[in-house]
Amino acid sequence: MICELLFPSSILAVKLNRKMLIILLENEIYIYDISNMRLQHVIETTPNPEGTCYRHLSTPRHTGLTLP
């Protein structure tokens, strides 16, 4: 096992690129640095029961997220 991640509610969606792992819960988003699996951000959101999220590349160093 490489690592184990636990969350306070069900995972609704997972987004991944070369630099980050994004876990979507109904009311939170967890963003991890994939190189070391360290938690970078926890973002509280309005209820998102379908786990909808669009990831877009703004620049080579920055990625944006769009939520409903």
PyMOL Python script that loads the backbone (N, CA, C, O; Angstrom):
from pymol import cmd

cmd.read_pdbstr("""\
ATOM      1  N   MET A   1       0.840  -1.170   0.000  1.00  0.00           N
ATOM      2  CA  MET A   1       0.000   0.000   0.000  1.00  0.00           C
ATOM      3  C   MET A   1       0.891   1.242   0.000  1.00  0.00           C
ATOM      4  O   MET A   1       1.838   1.338   0.780  1.00  0.00           O
ATOM      5  N   ILE A   2       0.583   2.165  -0.863  1.00  0.00           N
ATOM      6  CA  ILE A   2       1.351   3.409  -0.939  1.00  0.00           C
ATOM      7  C   ILE A   2       0.869   4.398   0.108  1.00  0.00           C
ATOM      8  O   ILE A   2       1.682   4.973   0.832  1.00  0.00           O
ATOM      9  N   CYS A   3      -0.445   4.607   0.202  1.00  0.00           N
ATOM     10  CA  CYS A   3      -1.016   5.462   1.232  1.00  0.00           C
ATOM     11  C   CYS A   3      -2.504   5.148   1.367  1.00  0.00           C
ATOM     12  O   CYS A   3      -3.118   4.553   0.481  1.00  0.00           O
ATOM     13  N   GLU A   4      -3.051   5.557   2.476  1.00  0.00           N
ATOM     14  CA  GLU A   4      -4.477   5.366   2.731  1.00  0.00           C
ATOM     15  C   GLU A   4      -5.060   6.729   3.082  1.00  0.00           C
ATOM     16  O   GLU A   4      -4.532   7.439   3.938  1.00  0.00           O
ATOM     17  N   LEU A   5      -6.147   7.085   2.417  1.00  0.00           N
ATOM     18  CA  LEU A   5      -6.805   8.355   2.667  1.00  0.00           C
ATOM     19  C   LEU A   5      -8.204   8.082   3.190  1.00  0.00           C
ATOM     20  O   LEU A   5      -8.944   7.283   2.616  1.00  0.00           O
ATOM     21  N   LEU A   6      -8.561   8.741   4.272  1.00  0.00           N
ATOM     22  CA  LEU A   6      -9.886   8.596   4.861  1.00  0.00           C
ATOM     23  C   LEU A   6     -10.604   9.938   4.811  1.00  0.00           C
ATOM     24  O   LEU A   6      -9.997  10.991   5.007  1.00  0.00           O
ATOM     25  N   PHE A   7     -11.912   9.882   4.545  1.00  0.00           N
ATOM     26  CA  PHE A   7     -12.697  11.099   4.421  1.00  0.00           C
ATOM     27  C   PHE A   7     -13.948  10.996   5.277  1.00  0.00           C
ATOM     28  O   PHE A   7     -14.417   9.892   5.553  1.00  0.00           O
ATOM     29  N   PRO A   8     -14.503  12.143   5.707  1.00  0.00           N
ATOM     30  CA  PRO A   8     -15.638  12.137   6.630  1.00  0.00           C
ATOM     31  C   PRO A   8     -16.976  11.758   5.984  1.00  0.00           C
ATOM     32  O   PRO A   8     -17.960  11.539   6.691  1.00  0.00           O
ATOM     33  N   SER A   9     -17.022  11.678   4.654  1.00  0.00           N
ATOM     34  CA  SER A   9     -18.250  11.265   3.972  1.00  0.00           C
ATOM     35  C   SER A   9     -17.869  10.587   2.662  1.00  0.00           C
ATOM     36  O   SER A   9     -16.687  10.454   2.345  1.00  0.00           O
ATOM     37  N   SER A  10     -18.861  10.166   1.911  1.00  0.00           N
ATOM     38  CA  SER A  10     -18.627   9.418   0.676  1.00  0.00           C
ATOM     39  C   SER A  10     -17.924  10.266  -0.382  1.00  0.00           C
ATOM     40  O   SER A  10     -18.188  11.459  -0.526  1.00  0.00           O
ATOM     41  N   ILE A  11     -17.032   9.621  -1.110  1.00  0.00           N
ATOM     42  CA  ILE A  11     -16.355  10.265  -2.234  1.00  0.00           C
ATOM     43  C   ILE A  11     -17.298  10.246  -3.424  1.00  0.00           C
ATOM     44  O   ILE A  11     -17.790   9.187  -3.814  1.00  0.00           O
ATOM     45  N   LEU A  12     -17.554  11.420  -4.006  1.00  0.00           N
ATOM     46  CA  LEU A  12     -18.461  11.525  -5.143  1.00  0.00           C
ATOM     47  C   LEU A  12     -17.722  11.567  -6.477  1.00  0.00           C
ATOM     48  O   LEU A  12     -18.263  11.135  -7.495  1.00  0.00           O
ATOM     49  N   ALA A  13     -16.495  12.082  -6.482  1.00  0.00           N
ATOM     50  CA  ALA A  13     -15.711  12.152  -7.718  1.00  0.00           C
ATOM     51  C   ALA A  13     -14.233  12.283  -7.371  1.00  0.00           C
ATOM     52  O   ALA A  13     -13.868  12.746  -6.291  1.00  0.00           O
ATOM     53  N   VAL A  14     -13.400  11.867  -8.306  1.00  0.00           N
ATOM     54  CA  VAL A  14     -11.951  11.985  -8.175  1.00  0.00           C
ATOM     55  C   VAL A  14     -11.422  12.553  -9.484  1.00  0.00           C
ATOM     56  O   VAL A  14     -11.766  12.067 -10.562  1.00  0.00           O
ATOM     57  N   LYS A  15     -10.589  13.579  -9.391  1.00  0.00           N
ATOM     58  CA  LYS A  15      -9.923  14.172 -10.553  1.00  0.00           C
ATOM     59  C   LYS A  15      -8.426  14.039 -10.318  1.00  0.00           C
ATOM     60  O   LYS A  15      -7.957  14.139  -9.184  1.00  0.00           O
ATOM     61  N   LEU A  16      -7.686  13.817 -11.382  1.00  0.00           N
ATOM     62  CA  LEU A  16      -6.255  13.554 -11.251  1.00  0.00           C
ATOM     63  C   LEU A  16      -5.526  14.146 -12.448  1.00  0.00           C
ATOM     64  O   LEU A  16      -5.989  14.047 -13.584  1.00  0.00           O
ATOM     65  N   ASN A  17      -4.386  14.758 -12.181  1.00  0.00           N
ATOM     66  CA  ASN A  17      -3.466  15.119 -13.250  1.00  0.00           C
ATOM     67  C   ASN A  17      -2.061  14.798 -12.762  1.00  0.00           C
ATOM     68  O   ASN A  17      -1.909  14.134 -11.737  1.00  0.00           O
ATOM     69  N   ARG A  18      -1.055  15.242 -13.452  1.00  0.00           N
ATOM     70  CA  ARG A  18       0.327  14.894 -13.074  1.00  0.00           C
ATOM     71  C   ARG A  18       0.767  15.516 -11.758  1.00  0.00           C
ATOM     72  O   ARG A  18       1.716  15.033 -11.139  1.00  0.00           O
ATOM     73  N   LYS A  19       0.105  16.567 -11.321  1.00  0.00           N
ATOM     74  CA  LYS A  19       0.544  17.285 -10.119  1.00  0.00           C
ATOM     75  C   LYS A  19      -0.395  17.162  -8.935  1.00  0.00           C
ATOM     76  O   LYS A  19       0.042  17.303  -7.792  1.00  0.00           O
ATOM     77  N   MET A  20      -1.680  16.902  -9.175  1.00  0.00           N
ATOM     78  CA  MET A  20      -2.608  16.910  -8.047  1.00  0.00           C
ATOM     79  C   MET A  20      -3.684  15.847  -8.144  1.00  0.00           C
ATOM     80  O   MET A  20      -4.058  15.389  -9.224  1.00  0.00           O
ATOM     81  N   LEU A  21      -4.162  15.477  -6.977  1.00  0.00           N
ATOM     82  CA  LEU A  21      -5.288  14.575  -6.805  1.00  0.00           C
ATOM     83  C   LEU A  21      -6.387  15.395  -6.147  1.00  0.00           C
ATOM     84  O   LEU A  21      -6.164  16.017  -5.109  1.00  0.00           O
ATOM     85  N   ILE A  22      -7.570  15.398  -6.745  1.00  0.00           N
ATOM     86  CA  ILE A  22      -8.690  16.182  -6.225  1.00  0.00           C
ATOM     87  C   ILE A  22      -9.804  15.213  -5.859  1.00  0.00           C
ATOM     88  O   ILE A  22     -10.267  14.441  -6.698  1.00  0.00           O
ATOM     89  N   ILE A  23     -10.230  15.258  -4.604  1.00  0.00           N
ATOM     90  CA  ILE A  23     -11.296  14.396  -4.096  1.00  0.00           C
ATOM     91  C   ILE A  23     -12.504  15.269  -3.803  1.00  0.00           C
ATOM     92  O   ILE A  23     -12.407  16.229  -3.039  1.00  0.00           O
ATOM     93  N   LEU A  24     -13.638  14.944  -4.404  1.00  0.00           N
ATOM     94  CA  LEU A  24     -14.856  15.730  -4.202  1.00  0.00           C
ATOM     95  C   LEU A  24     -15.833  14.984  -3.309  1.00  0.00           C
ATOM     96  O   LEU A  24     -16.224  13.850  -3.589  1.00  0.00           O
ATOM     97  N   LEU A  25     -16.218  15.653  -2.224  1.00  0.00           N
ATOM     98  CA  LEU A  25     -17.279  15.182  -1.348  1.00  0.00           C
ATOM     99  C   LEU A  25     -18.465  16.110  -1.567  1.00  0.00           C
ATOM    100  O   LEU A  25     -18.358  17.069  -2.331  1.00  0.00           O
ATOM    101  N   GLU A  26     -19.574  15.852  -0.928  1.00  0.00           N
ATOM    102  CA  GLU A  26     -20.747  16.695  -1.162  1.00  0.00           C
ATOM    103  C   GLU A  26     -20.526  18.144  -0.749  1.00  0.00           C
ATOM    104  O   GLU A  26     -21.010  19.055  -1.421  1.00  0.00           O
ATOM    105  N   ASN A  27     -19.801  18.374   0.347  1.00  0.00           N
ATOM    106  CA  ASN A  27     -19.618  19.742   0.863  1.00  0.00           C
ATOM    107  C   ASN A  27     -18.161  20.176   0.981  1.00  0.00           C
ATOM    108  O   ASN A  27     -17.877  21.235   1.539  1.00  0.00           O
ATOM    109  N   GLU A  28     -17.233  19.371   0.462  1.00  0.00           N
ATOM    110  CA  GLU A  28     -15.814  19.699   0.584  1.00  0.00           C
ATOM    111  C   GLU A  28     -15.042  19.171  -0.612  1.00  0.00           C
ATOM    112  O   GLU A  28     -15.451  18.221  -1.279  1.00  0.00           O
ATOM    113  N   ILE A  29     -13.912  19.820  -0.860  1.00  0.00           N
ATOM    114  CA  ILE A  29     -12.954  19.356  -1.854  1.00  0.00           C
ATOM    115  C   ILE A  29     -11.609  19.232  -1.159  1.00  0.00           C
ATOM    116  O   ILE A  29     -11.183  20.144  -0.450  1.00  0.00           O
ATOM    117  N   TYR A  30     -10.942  18.104  -1.362  1.00  0.00           N
ATOM    118  CA  TYR A  30      -9.609  17.872  -0.816  1.00  0.00           C
ATOM    119  C   TYR A  30      -8.637  17.845  -1.987  1.00  0.00           C
ATOM    120  O   TYR A  30      -8.856  17.137  -2.970  1.00  0.00           O
ATOM    121  N   ILE A  31      -7.554  18.627  -1.873  1.00  0.00           N
ATOM    122  CA  ILE A  31      -6.562  18.702  -2.939  1.00  0.00           C
ATOM    123  C   ILE A  31      -5.219  18.244  -2.375  1.00  0.00           C
ATOM    124  O   ILE A  31      -4.730  18.782  -1.382  1.00  0.00           O
ATOM    125  N   TYR A  32      -4.633  17.242  -3.028  1.00  0.00           N
ATOM    126  CA  TYR A  32      -3.367  16.657  -2.600  1.00  0.00           C
ATOM    127  C   TYR A  32      -2.296  16.865  -3.656  1.00  0.00           C
ATOM    128  O   TYR A  32      -2.577  16.831  -4.854  1.00  0.00           O
ATOM    129  N   ASP A  33      -1.069  17.080  -3.204  1.00  0.00           N
ATOM    130  CA  ASP A  33       0.096  17.094  -4.078  1.00  0.00           C
ATOM    131  C   ASP A  33       0.434  15.631  -4.357  1.00  0.00           C
ATOM    132  O   ASP A  33       0.737  14.879  -3.431  1.00  0.00           O
ATOM    133  N   ILE A  34       0.384  15.229  -5.611  1.00  0.00           N
ATOM    134  CA  ILE A  34       0.556  13.818  -5.936  1.00  0.00           C
ATOM    135  C   ILE A  34       1.995  13.338  -5.769  1.00  0.00           C
ATOM    136  O   ILE A  34       2.225  12.136  -5.639  1.00  0.00           O
ATOM    137  N   SER A  35       2.966  14.247  -5.770  1.00  0.00           N
ATOM    138  CA  SER A  35       4.369  13.837  -5.635  1.00  0.00           C
ATOM    139  C   SER A  35       4.689  13.299  -4.248  1.00  0.00           C
ATOM    140  O   SER A  35       5.586  12.470  -4.097  1.00  0.00           O
ATOM    141  N   ASN A  36       3.954  13.767  -3.223  1.00  0.00           N
ATOM    142  CA  ASN A  36       4.218  13.308  -1.860  1.00  0.00           C
ATOM    143  C   ASN A  36       2.929  12.967  -1.088  1.00  0.00           C
ATOM    144  O   ASN A  36       2.984  12.581   0.079  1.00  0.00           O
ATOM    145  N   MET A  37       1.781  13.113  -1.749  1.00  0.00           N
ATOM    146  CA  MET A  37       0.457  12.837  -1.186  1.00  0.00           C
ATOM    147  C   MET A  37       0.155  13.676   0.055  1.00  0.00           C
ATOM    148  O   MET A  37      -0.579  13.240   0.941  1.00  0.00           O
ATOM    149  N   ARG A  38       0.713  14.859   0.113  1.00  0.00           N
ATOM    150  CA  ARG A  38       0.392  15.784   1.208  1.00  0.00           C
ATOM    151  C   ARG A  38      -0.834  16.598   0.860  1.00  0.00           C
ATOM    152  O   ARG A  38      -1.015  17.031  -0.278  1.00  0.00           O
ATOM    153  N   LEU A  39      -1.666  16.797   1.858  1.00  0.00           N
ATOM    154  CA  LEU A  39      -2.864  17.605   1.693  1.00  0.00           C
ATOM    155  C   LEU A  39      -2.462  19.072   1.508  1.00  0.00           C
ATOM    156  O   LEU A  39      -1.754  19.633   2.344  1.00  0.00           O
ATOM    157  N   GLN A  40      -2.910  19.683   0.424  1.00  0.00           N
ATOM    158  CA  GLN A  40      -2.597  21.074   0.129  1.00  0.00           C
ATOM    159  C   GLN A  40      -3.718  22.016   0.553  1.00  0.00           C
ATOM    160  O   GLN A  40      -3.462  23.086   1.105  1.00  0.00           O
ATOM    161  N   HIS A  41      -4.972  21.611   0.292  1.00  0.00           N
ATOM    162  CA  HIS A  41      -6.114  22.466   0.589  1.00  0.00           C
ATOM    163  C   HIS A  41      -7.343  21.627   0.903  1.00  0.00           C
ATOM    164  O   HIS A  41      -7.520  20.532   0.368  1.00  0.00           O
ATOM    165  N   VAL A  42      -8.179  22.154   1.772  1.00  0.00           N
ATOM    166  CA  VAL A  42      -9.536  21.644   1.971  1.00  0.00           C
ATOM    167  C   VAL A  42     -10.440  22.840   1.724  1.00  0.00           C
ATOM    168  O   VAL A  42     -10.310  23.872   2.383  1.00  0.00           O
ATOM    169  N   ILE A  43     -11.350  22.701   0.779  1.00  0.00           N
ATOM    170  CA  ILE A  43     -12.240  23.798   0.410  1.00  0.00           C
ATOM    171  C   ILE A  43     -13.667  23.399   0.748  1.00  0.00           C
ATOM    172  O   ILE A  43     -14.172  22.393   0.251  1.00  0.00           O
ATOM    173  N   GLU A  44     -14.312  24.189   1.594  1.00  0.00           N
ATOM    174  CA  GLU A  44     -15.728  23.950   1.891  1.00  0.00           C
ATOM    175  C   GLU A  44     -16.556  24.519   0.748  1.00  0.00           C
ATOM    176  O   GLU A  44     -16.278  25.613   0.256  1.00  0.00           O
ATOM    177  N   THR A  45     -17.566  23.779   0.330  1.00  0.00           N
ATOM    178  CA  THR A  45     -18.401  24.188  -0.794  1.00  0.00           C
ATOM    179  C   THR A  45     -19.875  24.142  -0.403  1.00  0.00           C
ATOM    180  O   THR A  45     -20.244  23.590   0.633  1.00  0.00           O
ATOM    181  N   THR A  46     -20.691  24.724  -1.242  1.00  0.00           N
ATOM    182  CA  THR A  46     -22.133  24.543  -1.085  1.00  0.00           C
ATOM    183  C   THR A  46     -22.445  23.100  -1.461  1.00  0.00           C
ATOM    184  O   THR A  46     -21.630  22.458  -2.123  1.00  0.00           O
ATOM    185  N   PRO A  47     -23.596  22.570  -1.060  1.00  0.00           N
ATOM    186  CA  PRO A  47     -23.906  21.178  -1.387  1.00  0.00           C
ATOM    187  C   PRO A  47     -23.778  20.891  -2.887  1.00  0.00           C
ATOM    188  O   PRO A  47     -24.320  21.611  -3.726  1.00  0.00           O
ATOM    189  N   ASN A  48     -23.059  19.841  -3.189  1.00  0.00           N
ATOM    190  CA  ASN A  48     -22.803  19.416  -4.563  1.00  0.00           C
ATOM    191  C   ASN A  48     -23.023  17.902  -4.599  1.00  0.00           C
ATOM    192  O   ASN A  48     -22.056  17.146  -4.696  1.00  0.00           O
ATOM    193  N   PRO A  49     -24.285  17.443  -4.523  1.00  0.00           N
ATOM    194  CA  PRO A  49     -24.571  16.020  -4.352  1.00  0.00           C
ATOM    195  C   PRO A  49     -24.128  15.132  -5.511  1.00  0.00           C
ATOM    196  O   PRO A  49     -24.048  13.914  -5.351  1.00  0.00           O
ATOM    197  N   GLU A  50     -23.842  15.709  -6.660  1.00  0.00           N
ATOM    198  CA  GLU A  50     -23.389  14.901  -7.787  1.00  0.00           C
ATOM    199  C   GLU A  50     -21.874  14.940  -7.965  1.00  0.00           C
ATOM    200  O   GLU A  50     -21.334  14.263  -8.840  1.00  0.00           O
ATOM    201  N   GLY A  51     -21.190  15.726  -7.144  1.00  0.00           N
ATOM    202  CA  GLY A  51     -19.735  15.803  -7.220  1.00  0.00           C
ATOM    203  C   GLY A  51     -19.236  16.400  -8.521  1.00  0.00           C
ATOM    204  O   GLY A  51     -18.197  15.994  -9.040  1.00  0.00           O
ATOM    205  N   THR A  52     -19.975  17.364  -9.047  1.00  0.00           N
ATOM    206  CA  THR A  52     -19.618  17.986 -10.315  1.00  0.00           C
ATOM    207  C   THR A  52     -18.460  18.964 -10.134  1.00  0.00           C
ATOM    208  O   THR A  52     -18.486  19.817  -9.247  1.00  0.00           O
ATOM    209  N   CYS A  53     -17.456  18.830 -10.977  1.00  0.00           N
ATOM    210  CA  CYS A  53     -16.298  19.717 -10.940  1.00  0.00           C
ATOM    211  C   CYS A  53     -15.606  19.635 -12.285  1.00  0.00           C
ATOM    212  O   CYS A  53     -15.452  18.549 -12.843  1.00  0.00           O
ATOM    213  N   TYR A  54     -15.190  20.772 -12.805  1.00  0.00           N
ATOM    214  CA  TYR A  54     -14.440  20.812 -14.045  1.00  0.00           C
ATOM    215  C   TYR A  54     -13.070  21.394 -13.747  1.00  0.00           C
ATOM    216  O   TYR A  54     -12.945  22.453 -13.131  1.00  0.00           O
ATOM    217  N   ARG A  55     -12.062  20.690 -14.190  1.00  0.00           N
ATOM    218  CA  ARG A  55     -10.681  21.127 -13.989  1.00  0.00           C
ATOM    219  C   ARG A  55     -10.187  21.688 -15.315  1.00  0.00           C
ATOM    220  O   ARG A  55     -10.368  21.063 -16.359  1.00  0.00           O
ATOM    221  N   HIS A  56      -9.570  22.853 -15.280  1.00  0.00           N
ATOM    222  CA  HIS A  56      -9.028  23.422 -16.507  1.00  0.00           C
ATOM    223  C   HIS A  56      -7.638  23.971 -16.245  1.00  0.00           C
ATOM    224  O   HIS A  56      -7.334  24.446 -15.151  1.00  0.00           O
ATOM    225  N   LEU A  57      -6.822  23.898 -17.244  1.00  0.00           N
ATOM    226  CA  LEU A  57      -5.444  24.363 -17.138  1.00  0.00           C
ATOM    227  C   LEU A  57      -5.381  25.833 -17.510  1.00  0.00           C
ATOM    228  O   LEU A  57      -5.702  26.214 -18.635  1.00  0.00           O
ATOM    229  N   SER A  58      -4.968  26.648 -16.564  1.00  0.00           N
ATOM    230  CA  SER A  58      -4.845  28.084 -16.807  1.00  0.00           C
ATOM    231  C   SER A  58      -3.470  28.418 -17.370  1.00  0.00           C
ATOM    232  O   SER A  58      -3.351  29.144 -18.357  1.00  0.00           O
ATOM    233  N   THR A  59      -2.443  27.888 -16.738  1.00  0.00           N
ATOM    234  CA  THR A  59      -1.059  28.043 -17.188  1.00  0.00           C
ATOM    235  C   THR A  59      -0.362  26.725 -16.869  1.00  0.00           C
ATOM    236  O   THR A  59      -0.951  25.890 -16.182  1.00  0.00           O
ATOM    237  N   PRO A  60       0.848  26.503 -17.329  1.00  0.00           N
ATOM    238  CA  PRO A  60       1.526  25.252 -17.002  1.00  0.00           C
ATOM    239  C   PRO A  60       1.696  25.020 -15.497  1.00  0.00           C
ATOM    240  O   PRO A  60       1.819  23.875 -15.062  1.00  0.00           O
ATOM    241  N   ARG A  61       1.704  26.077 -14.712  1.00  0.00           N
ATOM    242  CA  ARG A  61       1.918  25.930 -13.273  1.00  0.00           C
ATOM    243  C   ARG A  61       0.648  26.040 -12.453  1.00  0.00           C
ATOM    244  O   ARG A  61       0.678  25.746 -11.258  1.00  0.00           O
ATOM    245  N   HIS A  62      -0.467  26.451 -13.041  1.00  0.00           N
ATOM    246  CA  HIS A  62      -1.677  26.677 -12.279  1.00  0.00           C
ATOM    247  C   HIS A  62      -2.871  25.987 -12.941  1.00  0.00           C
ATOM    248  O   HIS A  62      -3.050  26.041 -14.158  1.00  0.00           O
ATOM    249  N   THR A  63      -3.667  25.349 -12.114  1.00  0.00           N
ATOM    250  CA  THR A  63      -4.868  24.687 -12.590  1.00  0.00           C
ATOM    251  C   THR A  63      -6.065  25.335 -11.905  1.00  0.00           C
ATOM    252  O   THR A  63      -5.998  25.648 -10.716  1.00  0.00           O
ATOM    253  N   GLY A  64      -7.138  25.539 -12.622  1.00  0.00           N
ATOM    254  CA  GLY A  64      -8.344  26.113 -12.041  1.00  0.00           C
ATOM    255  C   GLY A  64      -9.421  25.060 -11.887  1.00  0.00           C
ATOM    256  O   GLY A  64      -9.440  24.065 -12.611  1.00  0.00           O
ATOM    257  N   LEU A  65     -10.313  25.282 -10.944  1.00  0.00           N
ATOM    258  CA  LEU A  65     -11.473  24.412 -10.736  1.00  0.00           C
ATOM    259  C   LEU A  65     -12.732  25.244 -10.927  1.00  0.00           C
ATOM    260  O   LEU A  65     -12.814  26.392 -10.489  1.00  0.00           O
ATOM    261  N   THR A  66     -13.700  24.644 -11.584  1.00  0.00           N
ATOM    262  CA  THR A  66     -14.996  25.290 -11.733  1.00  0.00           C
ATOM    263  C   THR A  66     -16.037  24.401 -11.087  1.00  0.00           C
ATOM    264  O   THR A  66     -16.137  23.216 -11.407  1.00  0.00           O
ATOM    265  N   LEU A  67     -16.816  24.973 -10.176  1.00  0.00           N
ATOM    266  CA  LEU A  67     -17.834  24.213  -9.455  1.00  0.00           C
ATOM    267  C   LEU A  67     -19.212  24.797  -9.768  1.00  0.00           C
ATOM    268  O   LEU A  67     -19.329  25.968 -10.129  1.00  0.00           O
ATOM    269  N   PRO A  68     -20.259  23.970  -9.625  1.00  0.00           N
ATOM    270  CA  PRO A  68     -21.606  24.501  -9.882  1.00  0.00           C
ATOM    271  C   PRO A  68     -22.023  25.518  -8.832  1.00  0.00           C
ATOM    272  O   PRO A  68     -23.126  26.060  -8.901  1.00  0.00           O
TER     273      PRO A  68
END
""", "prot")
cmd.dss("prot")
cmd.show_as("cartoon", "prot")
cmd.util.cbc("prot")
cmd.orient("prot")
